[in-house]
């Protein structure tokens, strides 16, 4: 699948079949996060691939989202921003979050390319998940991704119109100026 198709067809899926994906396909998708940008060449992310159904149920409870329990796997992405904070002070936490977002988008596009489905889950009780997965307290859970095959069809989402978010040279300016050539 080409990148443009993957970007445009990617969607959040909240219903999964009982069919179990090949875990090696998920590992291949996880591998794509390594190719995302990192601040100062400091990669801060860690990943846990969960297939234990009891743990997945506890993650679903911690997220207060029952559809997670339907998934065969859950990918938990977390980070240790301390190195970036020591290097970049206050901006380090921002850089850590930016790095995580870029890496997670790589993961989402790879999942789409493999014909798998997921949903980026950002609402959860972080302490409950840290306890269940033995994640050290200094780490920050960035997101959860239940992974499986889509059950049914997810309704197509209306995307925001480009004209409502794009400006030229300054906020609110809707038209691109054509640069004048010197005479």
N, C-alpha and C positions, 0 to 999 in steps of 0.2 A: 504494500500500500504506500502511495506517495504521501509526503508530509501534509500537503494541502488537504487531501482526502481524510487523513487521520484527524487533523484539527477540526474539520467541519463535521465529521460523523461522530466524534467523541461525545458521550452523554453520560449523565449520572444514572446508574441503574440501582434500583432498590428492591429487586425481586430476582432470586437466583434459583436455577434448576438444581436438582439433587446430583446431577452429573458432576463428577470431580475432575477439574482440569489437571493436566500433567504439571506437577510442581516444578519441573525443569523449565517450562515455559514462563512461569512466574519468576524464577531465578533469572532467566534471560532478560525479563523486563526490569527487574531490580538492578541488573548490571548496567542498564542505561543511565541510572542516576549518577554514576561515576563520571559521566561525560558532560555534566552540567557545569556552569561557571562556579568558581569558588573564590572568595575574597582572600587576596594575598596567598593564593595557592594552599589555603588551609581548609580542607574538607572536614566538616564537622558532623556529618550525618552518620547515624547508625540505623540498622533495619532489623526487625524481627519478623520472620514469617511464621505465623501461627496456624497450625492445622488441628490442634487439640480442641475437639468440639466443646468440652467443658470450659476451656479458657475463652473460646469464641463467644460462648453464652455470657460469660462474665464481662467480656468487653462490650457486648451488646447492651447488657444491663448498665454498665458504667456510662455508655453513650446515650442511654434512654432511647435506643432506636432498635426495635426488634428485628428489622430486616437484616441486620448484620449477622444474626444467628443463623440465617438461611445460607450464608456463604460457606464454601468449603475451606477457604483460607482467609486470613486477615493479615495484611501487611501493616506493620506499625513502624512509622518513621519518626525518629527522635534525634535530637542533636545536643551537643555540648558546646554552647556558645562561649565558654570561658576563654579559650585561646583567642578568639576574635575580639572579645572585650578587652583582653590584656594588650592586644596589638592596636586596636582602633578605638579604645575607650567607649564612650557612649554610642558611637556608630556601630560598634561590634555586634550588638544585639540585632540591630537593623540588618546588617550584612548577613548575619546568620539566618534570619527569616527570609531574606531575599534568595539566599543560596538554597534554602529548603524549598521555596516555591518553584524555583527553576528546576531543581532535581525532581520534584514531584510531578511537574508537567511532563518531563521526559518519561517518567514512569507511566503516566496516564496515556501518553501517545503510544508507548510500546505495548501497553495492555490492549489498546484499540487495534493495533497492528496484528496482534496475535489472535484476534477474534474473541477475546475475553471481555468481561464487564466488571466495572467497579463504580464506586461513589466516593468522592473525597469527603470524609467525615471530620469535621472540626469541633463538633460539640461533644464533650465527654468529660467525665470526672478523671482528671489526670492522675490524681493520687491513687485511685482505685486500680487504674491500669498499671501504674508503676509498681504497685504492690504485687499484683497478679503476675507480672512479667519480670519482676526483680530488676527493674530499671533504676539505676542510682538516682537519688533525689536531685542532684545537680543538673541532670539531663532534663530537656524539655521535649515533650511529645508534640510533634508538629501536626500530625494527622494520622487517621486510620483509613485503610482501604480494604473493605471486604471484596474478595475476588471470586468470581465464578462465571458461569454462563447465564446470560439473561433469560429470565422466565417471562414469557409473553413479550409484549412490545411496549417499550417506554414511549410515552407521548413525546412527540417532537416539540422541542421548546422554541419559542420565538426568541430570536436573538435581537439584541438592541441594534438600532439603525446606526450605521457608521457616522452619518451626518450629525447625530446627537452627541457624539463624543469627541469628534475631531475638530481641532482649531488650527489656525496657521499663524505662526510667529507670536501670538499672544492669546490669552484667554478670551473667548467670545468671538474671535475673528474667524468667520466662516469661509473666507475666500483667500486663495493663494495669490499673492502678488507675483506678477511676472517680472523678474529682474530686468532692469533697464541696462542695455548694453552701451558702453561708452562709445561716443562718436568721434 
